[in-house]
Amino acid sequence: MAGLMSRASLVVKSKFSKLLDRAEDPGETLDYSYEKQLELLQNVKRGIADVVTAKKRLELQETQLQQSVVKLDSQAREAVAAGREDLARQALERKSGLQQQLQSLDQQTQALEQQQEKLVASEKTLSAKVEAFRTQKETIKAQYSAAEAQVRIGEAATGIGEQMADTGLAIQRAKDKTEQMQARASAIDELTTSGALEDFTSDQTELDRQLGAIASQSQVDKELEQMKAELGKGEGQKELQQ
Amino acid sequence: MGDGQYDVDDEVAKGLNDLDGQAEQALQAGDEEHLREVLRRMAEQVRANGARLPEDDLKPSEAIVPPDDLTLDEARELLEGEGLIPDLP
């Protein structure tokens, strides 16, 4: 079995020679290769945009979950204040569930961030090499006979071929990661809309309703007390007037 | 891969070959953790002891260190197939 290093080298070379085989003569080979380089540059730019979009979506979900955590926390406090430990426990349990989700979202966002950095670095290097290639390509076309050009092309092209394979792999990996994240994000969205996670995020949860009930109950009690006090005072005054 | 090109001296190259052998053993043993660890060390060796080539250099590399987050399946694919590295556009 060959080592991984030499095998990687071999695969990269074979990918690139396959690409070059599609061109007819040296001049065309150069132009064709350059065209493909520009295409790849476009791909890597698109790849970066896709990662950024996926990251934004995760960040949005993170914000929503954070808001839910804050809300559940204050609901738990209200429940404790109202002497409803059972409700407080429910709220805290949900809060802890959400915090776990938040943690995993955070890791995913970081993973995407890394992919983005890799793609940006890859784009920068590819861009520099493409420019160098373009210059060499013109020189080769202008100064060498077809046979000589063939040799020169081999040298210039192999170097850029490596970077193309490298960038290609970076795009592929970022795409895989992004798709995984998007699938997860969609799953959370779906759970939320289908109601399975309704308790966590919906505005009117059972917890809300119960806490609302407590609040309005104590509001009713309070008003009742007030009315009683006012009436009592009134009656007292009446008694005095008599 | 993904880290640019570096010039390394013979001693570093020899060390890399040794590590490459270890990576192969890890792959054969089905030890993904160890495989990644070895690949990480290879990349570190290159970064720490190599001289980075300018970005616009078109010199081909003599060897390519695979990405250090390879899974076992990806490493096998690299050794036996051509699927890990995507076809060029």
HADDOCK unambig.tbl for C-alpha pairs under 7 A between the chains (distance, minus, plus):
assign (segid A and resid 3 and name CA) (segid B and resid 20 and name CA) 6.03 0.50 0.50
assign (segid A and resid 3 and name CA) (segid B and resid 21 and name CA) 6.55 0.50 0.50
assign (segid A and resid 3 and name CA) (segid B and resid 24 and name CA) 6.50 0.50 0.50
assign (segid A and resid 4 and name CA) (segid B and resid 20 and name CA) 6.46 0.50 0.50
assign (segid A and resid 4 and name CA) (segid B and resid 79 and name CA) 6.60 0.50 0.50
assign (segid A and resid 5 and name CA) (segid B and resid 20 and name CA) 6.76 0.50 0.50
assign (segid A and resid 5 and name CA) (segid B and resid 63 and name CA) 5.61 0.50 0.50
assign (segid A and resid 5 and name CA) (segid B and resid 64 and name CA) 5.05 0.50 0.50
assign (segid A and resid 5 and name CA) (segid B and resid 65 and name CA) 5.16 0.50 0.50
assign (segid A and resid 5 and name CA) (segid B and resid 66 and name CA) 6.52 0.50 0.50
assign (segid A and resid 6 and name CA) (segid B and resid 63 and name CA) 5.66 0.50 0.50
assign (segid A and resid 6 and name CA) (segid B and resid 64 and name CA) 6.74 0.50 0.50
assign (segid A and resid 7 and name CA) (segid B and resid 79 and name CA) 6.21 0.50 0.50
assign (segid A and resid 8 and name CA) (segid B and resid 64 and name CA) 5.83 0.50 0.50
assign (segid A and resid 8 and name CA) (segid B and resid 66 and name CA) 6.56 0.50 0.50
assign (segid A and resid 8 and name CA) (segid B and resid 78 and name CA) 6.80 0.50 0.50
assign (segid A and resid 9 and name CA) (segid B and resid 63 and name CA) 5.63 0.50 0.50
assign (segid A and resid 9 and name CA) (segid B and resid 64 and name CA) 5.34 0.50 0.50
assign (segid A and resid 11 and name CA) (segid B and resid 82 and name CA) 6.25 0.50 0.50
assign (segid A and resid 15 and name CA) (segid B and resid 87 and name CA) 6.05 0.50 0.50
assign (segid A and resid 15 and name CA) (segid B and resid 88 and name CA) 6.70 0.50 0.50
assign (segid A and resid 19 and name CA) (segid B and resid 88 and name CA) 6.78 0.50 0.50
assign (segid A and resid 36 and name CA) (segid B and resid 89 and name CA) 6.16 0.50 0.50
assign (segid A and resid 40 and name CA) (segid B and resid 89 and name CA) 6.65 0.50 0.50
assign (segid A and resid 118 and name CA) (segid B and resid 2 and name CA) 6.82 0.50 0.50
assign (segid A and resid 122 and name CA) (segid B and resid 2 and name CA) 6.64 0.50 0.50
assign (segid A and resid 125 and name CA) (segid B and resid 55 and name CA) 5.31 0.50 0.50
assign (segid A and resid 128 and name CA) (segid B and resid 55 and name CA) 5.85 0.50 0.50
assign (segid A and resid 128 and name CA) (segid B and resid 56 and name CA) 4.81 0.50 0.50
assign (segid A and resid 129 and name CA) (segid B and resid 55 and name CA) 6.39 0.50 0.50
assign (segid A and resid 129 and name CA) (segid B and resid 56 and name CA) 4.37 0.50 0.50
assign (segid A and resid 129 and name CA) (segid B and resid 57 and name CA) 6.57 0.50 0.50
assign (segid A and resid 129 and name CA) (segid B and resid 58 and name CA) 6.53 0.50 0.50
assign (segid A and resid 132 and name CA) (segid B and resid 56 and name CA) 5.60 0.50 0.50
assign (segid A and resid 156 and name CA) (segid B and resid 58 and name CA) 5.68 0.50 0.50
assign (segid A and resid 156 and name CA) (segid B and resid 59 and name CA) 6.97 0.50 0.50
assign (segid A and resid 158 and name CA) (segid B and resid 60 and name CA) 5.52 0.50 0.50
assign (segid A and resid 159 and name CA) (segid B and resid 58 and name CA) 4.42 0.50 0.50
assign (segid A and resid 159 and name CA) (segid B and resid 59 and name CA) 4.88 0.50 0.50
assign (segid A and resid 159 and name CA) (segid B and resid 60 and name CA) 4.00 0.50 0.50
assign (segid A and resid 160 and name CA) (segid B and resid 58 and name CA) 5.82 0.50 0.50
assign (segid A and resid 165 and name CA) (segid B and resid 85 and name CA) 6.57 0.50 0.50
assign (segid A and resid 165 and name CA) (segid B and resid 88 and name CA) 6.68 0.50 0.50
assign (segid A and resid 166 and name CA) (segid B and resid 1 and name CA) 6.10 0.50 0.50
assign (segid A and resid 166 and name CA) (segid B and resid 2 and name CA) 6.02 0.50 0.50
assign (segid A and resid 168 and name CA) (segid B and resid 86 and name CA) 6.07 0.50 0.50
assign (segid A and resid 168 and name CA) (segid B and resid 88 and name CA) 6.82 0.50 0.50
assign (segid A and resid 169 and name CA) (segid B and resid 85 and name CA) 5.50 0.50 0.50
assign (segid A and resid 169 and name CA) (segid B and resid 86 and name CA) 6.09 0.50 0.50
assign (segid A and resid 170 and name CA) (segid B and resid 2 and name CA) 6.91 0.50 0.50
